[in-house]
Amino acid sequence: MSRLVVVSNRIAIPDGSKSAGGLAVGIMDALKNTSGLWFGWNGEISEISGEEEDDLSLVEEDGITYASVPLNQNDYDLYYCQFSNAVLWPALHYRIDLVDFQREAWEGYCRVNDLLARRLQPLIKPDDILWIHDYHLLPFAAALRKLGVKNRIGFFLHIPFPTPEIFNAVPTHNELLEMMSHFDLLGFQTEGDRQAFLDNLGELTTLQPSDTCLHQAFGNTFQTGVYPISIAPDSIRKMAEGPLPPKMAAMERELREAKNIISCERLDYTKGLPERFLAFEALLEKFPQHRGKVRYSQIAPTSRGDVQAYQDLRHQLETEVGRINGKYGSLNQTPLFYLNQHFQRSLLMKLFRLTDVGLVTPLRDGMNLVAKEYVAAQDPQDPGVLVLSQFAGAANELTAALIVNPYDRDDVAAALDKALTMPLEERRERYNDMMEVLRKNDITHWGESYLQDLLAISPHDVAHNAVA
């Protein structure tokens, strides 16, 4: 069996202090089954600069080898802060107004991808298959090919891919697209994202038409596919069912006194938090019967707090919370709670189970696993209702949710009213429909389906010779 080598921007070597989530859950089993290697940045900033390089750190844990390197301050600033998060993140989420392109940052982005490829190359065995993750590493296959690596190299994009009208605004979009064509298999969350990528390619080069997902562009042959990432629903259910901590038992009694809406995501302008607060205000304004009887808790831990756009967002939210609570609160009731702090995942699942409505309304999201986790955490006999943005990838699968346009506060307010008053029979029916989807396409199926398609591709040298 071929060994799996996973590459992601950041890796966290397990220390037993917290449970794995997100990407880690999706690939951990596959890595264990092949005695695999996980490579990436360890999150540390090195004091070394210039041409010097830090030692590679290798740690083995539970059958997996973790290989990591630090970055120096300059590379971290240019590659991570500036190009990845001030150019690609806003552009790929359709926020061109927030893009801050600097040529130096682009050069730093490419340099770090070359550096990481150079550090990984000696660890690669001839039969390894490589699986690269997310927008930080779009040039990674091209960097490896320059070094002569001929292994199968797959890529999965966890966030959206924009249409040409948006992506063309990135000054180096043509170079990025050519670099991406060096991957053997490009995986996307939705068919819309996959098609947007192909539309971008078609505007720059002749894209050979195909009835399958096999394509030729820039002299490269590659495949594309749709692989919506998911969760482990049984694991989520077990966390949600577990006994409540003592402090939370008291919270449960308090929560039972009102209908409860909950949202949880990191503080980010793509999540539509200001629009969500205004929609909640519209609920209280247009449906006065809920005043004093509903409580909305927004959990949003700080993300990228050194970026001005995120600082501005936090200030905006704090202002809105004070205004809405001042307008609709009372001495014994606060309608809107805004918690700018991190909660343990196991505790969040218990909170999800106790609440009546999960409000997940990003302005644009690749998938949004919180929506899936909320559903999986529910009590099957008395489930809550999911209100979900049409612009989250999860909306393509969780069609039994109440699907809304997050830009239309009245639409979201009406959906919240429907959710808060929905009969038990309808809630159960919607929950069962969504759970059937989650069980059919769980996180294990996601990983297996992608890797099966990647393994079916001939190694690069064989495929290249066949095309030639």
Legacy VTK file of the C-alpha trace (Angstrom):
# vtk DataFile Version 3.0
C-alpha trace
ASCII
DATASET POLYDATA
POINTS 468 float
0.000 0.000 0.000
1.270 3.471 -0.897
2.131 5.746 1.977
0.036 8.893 2.344
1.880 12.191 2.767
-0.356 15.067 3.848
0.846 18.662 3.554
-0.995 21.572 5.167
0.003 25.074 6.144
-0.172 24.330 9.856
0.190 21.050 11.700
-0.414 20.478 15.367
1.473 17.578 16.916
-0.997 15.828 19.258
-0.260 16.208 22.966
-3.466 14.779 24.411
-4.659 18.169 25.658
-7.523 18.534 23.183
-9.448 16.517 20.644
-8.686 16.796 16.954
-11.102 18.645 14.732
-11.650 19.777 11.154
-8.924 18.652 8.799
-7.260 16.417 11.399
-10.345 14.236 11.810
-10.647 13.867 8.060
-7.181 12.512 7.409
-6.033 10.923 10.684
-7.372 7.436 9.924
-5.905 7.460 6.423
-2.508 8.465 7.813
-2.615 5.730 10.447
-3.584 3.071 7.921
-0.525 3.819 5.761
1.963 4.799 8.516
1.769 8.186 6.872
3.597 11.479 7.123
2.086 14.882 7.948
4.223 17.853 6.943
3.850 21.604 7.438
4.624 24.700 9.465
4.666 24.124 13.230
3.350 27.595 14.079
6.667 28.807 15.469
8.575 31.934 14.399
12.292 31.363 14.034
15.030 33.899 14.677
16.963 32.620 11.660
16.767 34.783 8.551
18.347 34.940 5.119
19.643 31.734 3.539
19.876 29.779 6.794
17.295 27.091 7.495
16.082 25.618 10.776
16.306 21.916 11.459
13.346 19.786 10.461
11.468 18.424 13.472
10.316 14.778 13.288
7.933 13.267 15.833
6.211 9.872 15.675
2.879 9.438 17.411
0.359 6.615 17.073
1.750 5.376 13.765
1.996 8.825 12.154
5.174 10.807 11.525
4.827 14.570 12.025
7.451 16.609 10.169
7.450 20.344 10.767
9.505 23.472 10.253
9.283 27.010 11.651
9.170 30.178 9.542
11.213 33.306 10.059
9.359 36.536 10.775
9.729 37.950 7.265
8.426 34.791 5.576
5.555 34.543 8.054
4.539 38.151 7.381
4.718 37.918 3.587
3.513 34.359 2.966
0.925 33.970 5.716
-0.284 37.385 6.881
-0.052 39.349 3.660
-0.578 37.124 0.631
-2.489 34.178 2.074
-4.749 36.192 4.370
-4.801 39.681 2.869
-5.058 38.620 -0.797
-6.224 35.026 -1.278
-8.605 34.758 1.686
-10.694 37.847 0.803
-10.495 37.228 -2.968
-11.617 33.612 -2.738
-14.493 34.720 -0.482
-15.607 37.358 -3.010
-14.317 40.321 -0.943
-12.169 42.084 -3.524
-12.667 45.348 -1.610
-10.457 43.942 1.176
-7.634 42.658 -1.042
-4.286 44.313 -0.294
-1.896 43.111 -2.989
1.836 43.761 -2.703
4.339 42.310 -5.140
6.773 41.594 -2.310
4.131 39.483 -0.567
3.538 37.460 -3.739
7.254 36.780 -4.016
7.334 35.747 -0.351
4.356 33.423 -0.881
6.121 31.646 -3.745
9.422 31.570 -1.848
7.880 29.842 1.173
6.123 27.297 -1.037
9.500 26.589 -2.685
11.128 26.345 0.764
8.525 23.896 2.072
8.777 21.780 -1.079
12.551 21.682 -0.708
12.285 20.581 2.925
9.740 17.876 2.101
11.479 16.405 -0.950
14.082 14.281 0.937
11.267 12.658 2.943
9.299 11.516 -0.127
9.477 7.848 -1.135
8.914 6.757 -4.763
5.519 5.162 -4.078
4.131 7.921 -1.812
0.984 9.769 -2.739
0.826 13.414 -1.688
-2.319 15.238 -0.574
-1.922 19.021 -0.312
-4.468 21.175 1.508
-5.831 24.661 1.057
-5.100 28.093 -0.338
-1.750 28.637 1.372
-0.215 25.998 -0.903
-1.591 26.640 -4.398
1.947 26.638 -5.951
3.127 23.542 -4.056
2.822 20.962 -6.843
4.606 23.249 -9.286
7.400 23.704 -6.722
7.729 19.925 -6.301
7.702 19.288 -10.053
10.607 21.743 -10.450
12.514 19.542 -8.014
11.792 16.458 -10.125
9.091 14.903 -7.932
6.971 12.572 -10.078
4.608 11.191 -7.422
0.857 11.573 -7.588
0.011 14.956 -6.049
-3.560 15.835 -5.094
-4.971 19.093 -3.783
-8.114 19.957 -1.849
-9.450 23.497 -1.491
-11.390 23.937 1.742
-12.735 27.404 0.876
-14.689 28.685 -2.160
-13.223 29.344 -5.584
-14.559 32.534 -7.186
-15.810 33.269 -10.672
-13.474 34.918 -13.230
-14.952 38.371 -12.615
-13.630 38.139 -9.053
-10.440 36.109 -9.420
-9.183 38.171 -12.363
-8.778 41.081 -9.942
-5.878 39.260 -8.268
-2.853 40.524 -10.257
-1.137 37.110 -10.264
-4.249 35.047 -11.031
-2.768 33.702 -14.270
0.387 32.458 -12.531
-1.700 30.841 -9.781
-3.905 28.998 -12.257
-0.902 27.693 -14.188
0.672 26.494 -10.922
-2.538 24.713 -9.907
-2.555 22.778 -13.181
0.503 20.840 -11.933
-1.636 18.937 -9.418
-2.959 15.583 -10.609
-6.334 15.909 -8.872
-7.928 19.176 -7.756
-10.764 18.678 -5.278
-13.434 21.280 -4.492
-16.270 21.522 -1.975
-19.047 22.142 -4.522
-19.717 21.803 -8.225
-19.996 25.601 -8.378
-16.435 25.962 -7.091
-15.121 23.364 -9.540
-16.859 25.024 -12.464
-15.607 28.469 -11.407
-12.034 27.148 -11.481
-12.540 25.734 -14.979
-14.156 28.983 -16.150
-11.095 30.867 -14.925
-8.805 28.510 -16.819
-10.906 28.833 -19.951
-10.374 32.584 -20.016
-6.571 32.213 -19.985
-5.803 29.153 -22.081
-7.421 26.582 -24.312
-9.047 24.065 -22.019
-9.499 20.813 -23.869
-13.190 19.838 -23.720
-13.965 16.562 -21.995
-17.048 14.597 -21.022
-15.205 13.494 -17.885
-13.314 15.431 -15.231
-10.002 15.011 -17.078
-8.539 18.254 -18.431
-5.500 19.583 -20.283
-4.211 23.126 -19.864
-0.803 24.832 -19.897
0.643 21.568 -21.208
-0.482 19.703 -18.074
-3.036 16.926 -17.660
-5.108 16.876 -14.487
-8.474 15.909 -13.055
-11.043 17.841 -11.047
-13.697 16.556 -8.666
-16.209 17.536 -6.007
-15.694 16.165 -2.492
-17.843 17.937 0.122
-16.044 17.609 3.443
-18.085 16.349 6.361
-17.988 15.254 10.000
-18.091 12.114 12.144
-21.767 12.275 13.219
-21.559 9.459 15.782
-18.600 11.128 17.483
-20.475 14.433 17.622
-23.544 12.715 19.065
-21.501 11.080 21.820
-19.947 14.403 22.804
-23.349 16.077 22.868
-24.952 13.297 24.939
-22.253 13.210 27.589
-22.875 14.427 31.161
-22.931 18.158 31.679
-20.177 19.841 33.697
-21.485 21.249 37.027
-21.418 24.863 35.840
-23.257 23.907 32.675
-26.006 22.116 34.587
-26.930 25.463 36.127
-26.761 27.040 32.671
-29.171 24.391 31.360
-31.806 25.434 33.897
-31.357 29.042 32.812
-31.550 28.161 29.123
-34.799 26.244 29.594
-36.511 29.456 30.639
-36.373 30.835 27.091
-36.096 29.781 23.460
-32.434 29.768 22.468
-30.617 30.607 19.248
-26.909 29.811 18.969
-24.142 30.633 16.505
-20.488 29.726 16.706
-17.611 30.568 14.367
-14.336 32.407 14.536
-14.454 36.175 14.196
-14.237 36.754 10.441
-15.817 39.140 7.945
-16.910 36.210 5.736
-19.283 34.910 8.411
-21.898 37.648 8.115
-22.016 38.486 11.826
-23.172 42.138 11.539
-25.903 41.066 9.112
-26.893 38.309 11.538
-27.211 40.728 14.454
-29.440 42.969 12.350
-31.583 39.980 11.374
-32.052 39.125 15.051
-33.065 42.724 15.682
-35.575 42.410 12.810
-36.999 39.293 14.505
-37.662 41.234 17.707
-39.078 44.159 15.768
-41.368 42.316 13.343
-42.356 39.431 15.624
-42.874 41.130 18.997
-44.305 37.957 20.523
-40.712 36.724 20.921
-39.537 39.713 22.958
-38.441 38.626 26.395
-38.823 34.960 25.395
-35.810 34.388 23.137
-32.074 34.536 23.711
-29.397 34.628 21.018
-25.831 33.593 21.935
-23.066 34.383 19.460
-19.715 32.704 20.143
-16.941 34.250 18.038
-13.365 33.807 19.262
-10.826 36.315 17.981
-9.186 35.444 14.682
-6.213 37.255 13.132
-6.505 39.974 15.743
-3.515 41.874 14.329
-5.328 42.535 11.030
-7.158 45.871 10.898
-10.250 44.497 9.135
-10.777 42.058 12.010
-10.253 44.754 14.641
-12.859 46.909 12.885
-15.301 43.985 12.776
-14.942 43.314 16.496
-15.600 46.962 17.323
-18.651 46.972 15.030
-20.113 43.888 16.694
-19.565 45.210 20.202
-21.353 48.404 19.215
-24.303 46.532 17.718
-24.660 44.295 20.786
-24.893 47.286 23.081
-27.422 49.029 20.836
-29.707 45.978 20.414
-29.611 45.036 24.101
-30.256 48.638 25.050
-33.302 48.685 22.769
-34.857 45.309 23.588
-33.324 44.215 26.893
-34.721 44.630 30.384
-33.487 44.446 33.962
-34.024 40.684 34.063
-33.517 39.707 30.410
-30.649 40.168 27.931
-31.654 39.134 24.405
-28.193 39.055 22.758
-25.025 37.529 24.227
-21.756 38.055 22.348
-18.878 35.903 23.601
-15.496 36.731 22.109
-13.808 33.634 23.514
-12.899 30.026 22.734
-14.973 27.057 23.948
-13.863 23.437 24.013
-15.389 21.449 21.161
-16.997 18.900 23.479
-18.668 21.701 25.427
-19.930 23.320 22.235
-21.645 20.120 21.144
-23.507 20.030 24.465
-24.544 23.650 23.992
-25.782 22.861 20.485
-27.951 20.068 21.885
-29.531 22.393 24.454
-30.495 25.115 21.980
-33.609 25.434 19.839
-32.118 27.052 16.725
-28.700 26.893 15.078
-28.078 30.083 13.084
-25.370 29.578 10.444
-25.469 32.399 7.903
-22.045 33.116 6.344
-21.861 35.492 3.405
-19.676 32.921 1.646
-18.278 29.628 2.925
-16.638 26.615 1.335
-18.656 24.161 3.425
-19.210 25.209 7.079
-18.921 22.190 9.318
-20.627 23.991 12.218
-23.919 23.543 10.369
-23.347 19.793 10.165
-22.153 19.575 13.761
-25.251 21.389 15.003
-27.522 18.861 13.321
-25.522 15.846 14.531
-25.565 17.140 18.126
-29.367 17.284 18.357
-31.647 15.085 20.446
-33.498 12.940 17.856
-36.661 13.075 19.970
-36.635 16.863 20.347
-34.271 18.323 17.728
-33.485 21.965 17.127
-33.830 23.676 13.754
-30.973 24.750 11.484
-31.211 28.119 9.719
-28.558 28.044 6.990
-27.149 30.489 4.448
-27.619 29.644 0.796
-23.993 30.703 0.283
-22.539 27.975 2.518
-21.438 24.818 0.731
-23.426 22.827 3.302
-26.655 24.198 1.800
-26.154 21.882 -1.186
-26.496 18.875 1.112
-28.601 20.013 4.086
-31.604 20.981 2.004
-33.995 20.231 4.875
-32.596 23.209 6.783
-34.324 26.581 6.528
-32.246 28.078 3.701
-31.942 31.870 3.742
-30.233 34.774 1.997
-27.964 36.308 4.687
-28.110 39.701 2.958
-31.908 39.826 3.496
-32.478 40.477 7.214
-36.239 40.129 6.844
-35.814 36.717 5.199
-33.583 35.551 8.053
-35.958 37.019 10.667
-38.902 35.175 9.136
-36.901 31.926 9.123
-36.021 32.428 12.795
-39.689 32.922 13.626
-40.575 29.743 11.721
-37.804 27.824 13.500
-38.859 29.021 16.946
-42.479 28.006 16.361
-41.990 24.851 14.265
-44.049 21.817 15.376
-42.166 18.849 16.802
-43.178 16.504 13.967
-41.730 18.818 11.322
-38.556 19.327 13.338
-38.050 15.568 13.559
-38.699 15.110 9.851
-36.166 17.773 8.878
-33.610 16.396 11.346
-33.967 12.832 10.049
-33.555 13.997 6.443
-30.322 15.824 7.273
-28.937 12.999 9.406
-29.455 10.586 6.528
-27.223 12.844 4.417
-24.575 13.137 7.141
-24.409 9.392 7.714
-24.142 8.675 3.990
-21.382 11.223 3.437
-19.397 11.290 6.666
-15.779 12.352 7.117
-14.496 8.830 6.423
-16.347 8.677 3.114
-14.929 12.088 2.172
-11.329 10.991 2.662
-11.768 7.573 1.104
-13.532 8.864 -2.006
-10.862 11.489 -2.649
-7.921 9.138 -2.105
-9.529 6.427 -4.225
-9.691 8.851 -7.151
-6.120 10.051 -6.566
-4.779 6.486 -6.416
-6.472 5.697 -9.727
-4.283 8.292 -11.471
-1.005 7.090 -12.962
2.184 8.585 -11.504
3.212 11.825 -13.173
5.957 10.426 -15.372
3.724 7.622 -16.680
0.792 9.975 -17.299
3.063 12.516 -18.999
4.546 9.926 -21.338
1.066 8.623 -22.185
-0.104 12.128 -23.130
3.046 12.804 -25.113
LINES 1 469
468 0 1 2 3 4 5 6 7 8 9 10 11 12 13 14 15 16 17 18 19 20 21 22 23 24 25 26 27 28 29 30 31 32 33 34 35 36 37 38 39 40 41 42 43 44 45 46 47 48 49 50 51 52 53 54 55 56 57 58 59 60 61 62 63 64 65 66 67 68 69 70 71 72 73 74 75 76 77 78 79 80 81 82 83 84 85 86 87 88 89 90 91 92 93 94 95 96 97 98 99 100 101 102 103 104 105 106 107 108 109 110 111 112 113 114 115 116 117 118 119 120 121 122 123 124 125 126 127 128 129 130 131 132 133 134 135 136 137 138 139 140 141 142 143 144 145 146 147 148 149 150 151 152 153 154 155 156 157 158 159 160 161 162 163 164 165 166 167 168 169 170 171 172 173 174 175 176 177 178 179 180 181 182 183 184 185 186 187 188 189 190 191 192 193 194 195 196 197 198 199 200 201 202 203 204 205 206 207 208 209 210 211 212 213 214 215 216 217 218 219 220 221 222 223 224 225 226 227 228 229 230 231 232 233 234 235 236 237 238 239 240 241 242 243 244 245 246 247 248 249 250 251 252 253 254 255 256 257 258 259 260 261 262 263 264 265 266 267 268 269 270 271 272 273 274 275 276 277 278 279 280 281 282 283 284 285 286 287 288 289 290 291 292 293 294 295 296 297 298 299 300 301 302 303 304 305 306 307 308 309 310 311 312 313 314 315 316 317 318 319 320 321 322 323 324 325 326 327 328 329 330 331 332 333 334 335 336 337 338 339 340 341 342 343 344 345 346 347 348 349 350 351 352 353 354 355 356 357 358 359 360 361 362 363 364 365 366 367 368 369 370 371 372 373 374 375 376 377 378 379 380 381 382 383 384 385 386 387 388 389 390 391 392 393 394 395 396 397 398 399 400 401 402 403 404 405 406 407 408 409 410 411 412 413 414 415 416 417 418 419 420 421 422 423 424 425 426 427 428 429 430 431 432 433 434 435 436 437 438 439 440 441 442 443 444 445 446 447 448 449 450 451 452 453 454 455 456 457 458 459 460 461 462 463 464 465 466 467
